[in-house]
Amino acid sequence: MGVAVATGKTRLIRQITIRHAGTNNTVVTILISGGATKLTIDVPAQTTRVWSSPDGKVFLTAAQPAVQTSDVTGGSTYVSAEGVEA
């Protein structure tokens, strides 16, 4: 989900779209460098799920948002995020 947040900046992710083409359900975890979990989203097999929040999820300076999925067989999972960095 991009490089680490620049010094003096904050990244706010307001929407995440997940398209899961796998044949098994999956759990998508959004975390930061070091492994702290920010958000988990259950995604059924072969569906698209959208998570959104006006407050979003905040990532502070030097944090690097990452994505992890539980289903690594049977198909691919695609994740895109929208938000702002200021």
C-alpha positions as CSV (number, residue, x, y, z in Angstrom):
1,M,0.0,0.0,0.0
2,G,2.8,2.3,-0.9
3,V,6.1,3.4,0.6
4,A,6.5,4.4,4.2
5,V,4.7,7.7,5.1
6,A,7.1,10.6,4.6
7,T,8.5,12.5,7.6
8,G,6.1,15.1,8.9
9,K,3.1,13.6,6.9
10,T,0.1,11.5,7.8
11,R,-1.6,9.1,5.5
12,L,-5.4,8.6,5.8
13,I,-6.9,5.6,4.0
14,R,-10.7,6.2,3.6
15,Q,-11.7,3.4,1.2
16,I,-10.3,-0.1,0.4
17,T,-11.7,-2.2,-2.5
18,I,-10.9,-5.9,-2.4
19,R,-11.6,-8.3,-5.4
20,H,-11.0,-11.9,-4.3
21,A,-10.9,-14.3,-7.2
22,G,-10.0,-17.3,-5.0
23,T,-12.2,-20.3,-4.5
24,N,-11.9,-20.1,-0.7
25,N,-13.0,-17.3,1.7
26,T,-10.1,-15.0,2.8
27,V,-9.4,-12.5,5.5
28,V,-7.5,-9.4,4.4
29,T,-5.5,-7.7,7.1
30,I,-4.2,-4.1,6.8
31,L,-1.2,-3.7,9.0
32,I,1.8,-1.5,9.5
33,S,5.5,-2.2,9.5
34,G,6.2,-4.2,12.7
35,G,3.0,-6.1,12.3
36,A,0.5,-4.1,14.3
37,T,-3.0,-4.7,12.8
38,K,-5.1,-1.7,11.8
39,L,-8.0,-3.4,10.1
40,T,-9.3,-6.9,9.2
41,I,-11.9,-7.6,6.5
42,D,-13.6,-10.9,5.8
43,V,-14.1,-11.5,2.1
44,P,-16.1,-14.5,0.7
45,A,-14.8,-16.4,-2.3
46,Q,-15.1,-14.9,-5.7
47,T,-16.6,-11.5,-4.5
48,T,-15.7,-7.9,-4.3
49,R,-15.9,-6.1,-1.0
50,V,-15.6,-2.4,-0.3
51,W,-14.6,-1.0,3.1
52,S,-15.0,2.7,3.7
53,S,-15.1,5.1,6.6
54,P,-15.2,9.0,6.6
55,D,-12.7,8.8,9.5
56,G,-10.5,6.4,7.7
57,K,-7.4,4.6,9.1
58,V,-4.5,6.8,9.9
59,F,-0.9,5.9,9.3
60,L,1.7,8.2,10.9
61,T,5.2,9.2,9.8
62,A,7.5,6.3,8.9
63,A,4.6,3.7,9.1
64,Q,4.4,1.5,6.0
65,P,0.9,0.1,5.4
66,A,0.9,-3.5,4.2
67,V,-1.7,-6.1,3.1
68,Q,-1.8,-9.7,4.1
69,T,-4.4,-12.3,3.0
70,S,-5.2,-15.7,4.6
71,D,-6.1,-17.5,1.4
72,V,-3.0,-18.2,-0.8
73,T,-4.5,-20.9,-2.9
74,G,-7.2,-21.1,-5.5
75,G,-6.9,-17.6,-6.9
76,S,-5.7,-14.1,-6.6
77,T,-6.7,-11.2,-4.3
78,Y,-6.5,-7.6,-5.5
79,V,-6.5,-4.7,-3.2
80,S,-6.7,-1.0,-3.9
81,A,-6.9,1.9,-1.5
82,E,-8.0,5.6,-1.7
83,G,-7.2,8.4,0.7
84,V,-5.0,11.4,1.2
85,E,-1.5,12.1,2.6
86,A,-0.8,15.5,4.1
